[in-house]
Amino acid sequence: MSDRTIVVIGGTSGIGLEIARDVVARGDRVVLSGRDLARAQEVASSLGERATGVAIDLSRPEGIRAGLATVGTVNGLVLVAIERDANTVRDYDIARATQLVVLKLVGYTEVIHTLIDRLEPSGETGIVLFGGRAKDIPYPGSTTVSTINGGVEGMTTTLALELAPIRVNALHPGIIGDSPFWAGKPAAVLDGHRSRTPGHQLATMVDVVDATQFLLRNRGISGTSIYVDRGVRVT
């Protein structure tokens, strides 16, 4: 068994849960977070004794320090928590937009600020920030999401410089066909998205987990954004 501890912020469901599950399967320890402590602890318990659950709400960054108080030395950090927002500039909801901006840009940064003295100061330590392909493939209603995910790319480069030798990278998923959000979509919708990829296939949660582990472990990668989208950008 490993003494490595990986923190997964947003690890109680979806892709975050699959990442947490994979961390444990590799023999590492995982600390996973959700908004609700009971839920986070329940999910952690289902993963076994090498998993711990804590509660933080990224949209309320003033409480992040208290929520992470029990976390010890950290060897890897994955910030995967997201919220979805359909918000156009013509019909702009300031409250929804503000919440999402705070969650990702302020919340992600405050988590790193809180854990900075507990992150092992080594090139072996990786931080992975989750953005998304909406940053450069917008869609109707993606005004806030596209802007924020572009901001995640900016965070990646500045934090890679500021936190070195700790490595910081970003992962930008495209449409993940078997994720909880997409799996229930009508077949015609998914087929339309498949047709836009070179191989007519959608990326999977396993693809995202594998890419996350690559960025956590590969000492040669820092300040980089990678895309898990089955090559949609080339069509």
N, C-alpha and C positions, 0 to 999 in steps of 0.2 A: 504493500500500500504506500501511497505517496503522502508526503507532508505538505504538498501544494494545496493552497486554498484559492478557489476561484469564486468571485462574487458575481452573481447574475442579477442585475436590477431589472425587474419585470420578468421573473422566472416562474410564475405560477400557472401560466397557460401558454398555448400556442408555441411559437418558435422558442421563446425564452425557456419554457419548460423542457423542450427537447434538448436545448443546450445544457441545462442543468442535469438532465438525465444522462447525457453523454459524458459530462464531467465526472459523475460518480462512476459510470461504467469504465472509465479509464483509470480509476483508482484514486482520483483526487477528491478533496473535500469541496463542497459547494455551499455557499451562503446565498439563498435566493430571497428576493424581496417581492412583496405585493403590497397593495394598499391596506389590506385587512390582515391583522396578525394571525388570527385563528386560521384563516385560509392558507396563509403562507406556511404556518407550522404543520397544517394537515398535509399539504403537498410535500413538504420536506420529509415528513414521516413516511410517506409512501415511497420515497426514494431510498430510505434506509438511514443507518446511523451516521453516515458521512455527509448528510445534508442537514442544514439548519435554515429555519425560516425567520425572517425579520420583516417589519412593516415600515414602509416609507411612502409618502405621496410626493412625487416629483413636482406636482403643481403647487405644492406648499413647501417650498425649499427651506423655510425657517425651521421645519421639524426634522430635516434630514439628519442632522448631527445626532440628535437624540435617538433616532431610529437605528442608526448604525453604531451606537456606542459599544455594543457587545462584540463587534467584529474585531478580530485580532490581525495578525500579519496577513497581507493579501499578496498573492503571486500572479493574479490575473483578474481583470475587471471587464465585464461585458455589460454595456448599457443598451438594453434592447427594448425597454418600455416605450410604448407609443400610445397615442390616441389618434383616432381618425376624425377628420374634419372636412366637410364640404362647405367651402366658404368662398364666394365670388366677390370681386371688388364692387360689382353693381349692387349686391345684396349682402353687405358686409356685417357680420356679427362680431362686434368688438370683444365681447366677453369670451366667446369661443376661441377667437384668434389669440387673445392674450393668454388664455389658459394653456394652449398648445405651445406658444412661444416660451412661456415660463417653464413648462414641463421639460422640453428638450434642451433649450439653450441655457437656461439658468439651472434647472434641476440636474442635468447631466454634469455641468461644471461644478455645482455644489457638492455632488457626490464625490468627485475627484478631489476637490478641496478638502472635504471632510476626511478622506482616507489617505491623503498625501503622505502623512508620517507613518502609515501602516503599509503602504505599497513598497515591496522589496525593491530597493534602488539598484536595479540590475537590468541588463539587456534581456534576461530571461523573463522579465515581467512585461506582459502585454496588456494594453487597454484597447477594447474594441467598441467604437461608437456606431450605433445603427442610424443610418439615414434612410434613403430610399430613392428609387429611380425617378420619382416625381420632380426631383431637383432639376433634371434636364429633359424629362419626357412628361411635360405637364398634361393635365386633363381638365375638363370643365369642373370648376370648384376646388382646384388644387392650389389656389393662390397662397394660402398660409402654409400648406404642406410643402410646396415646392420651395418657398422662401426659406423655411426652417431647415430643410434637408440640404440646401445650399450652404446654410450657416454651419451645419455639422461638418461639411468639408473644410470650411475655414477653421473651425475648432481643431480639427485633426492636425492641420499643419502647424498651428501656433503651439498646441500642447505637445506635439512631438519635439519641438525645439525646447520648450520650457521645462519639460519633465525628463529629458534625456539624462541617463541612459535608458530609462523606462521607455518602451515603444508605444506609440499611439497610432492606430489605424482606424479607418472607417469601412463599414460594409454597407452597401446599398442594394438591397434586394429589389428585384422586379416583382412580377406577379408570381406568387408561390402557390402553385395549383392545389396542393393538398393541405394548405394552412386552413385553420378554422374559418377565417374570413372569406377565403376564395372557394373552398371545397363545396360549399352549398349553393354557389351561383349556378344559374341555368347553364345547361350544356352548350347552348349556342353562344353564350358570353365567353365561356372558357375556350371554345373552339375558335372564336374570333381572335383571342389573344394568342393561341397556339399558332395560328396561321401567320402571325407576324414575326415568329422566330425562325431562324434558318433551318432548324431541324423539326419544326412544328411540334415542339414539346415545351412544357413549362417547367421551370425550376421547382424543386421540392424542398421540404423542410430539412431533409438529410443533406441536400446540397448546401444549405445555409449553415447548418451545424458544422459541416466539414470545413467550410470557409472560415468560420469563426475560430475553430481550433487551429487552423493554419496561421491566422493572424495572432493568436495568443502565443504560439510556440515558435514561430520562425523568427530567429534573431536578426535576420537580414532585412526585415520589412519594418519601416516606420515612416510616418507622415504620408501614407498612401491610402487611396480609396480604391476599393475593388467592387465589381458588380457581379451579382448572382442573378442572371436574367436570361440564360440560354442564348445570349448573343443578340437580343432584340435590337440593340443599338446599330447593328450593321445592316439591317434590312430597310 
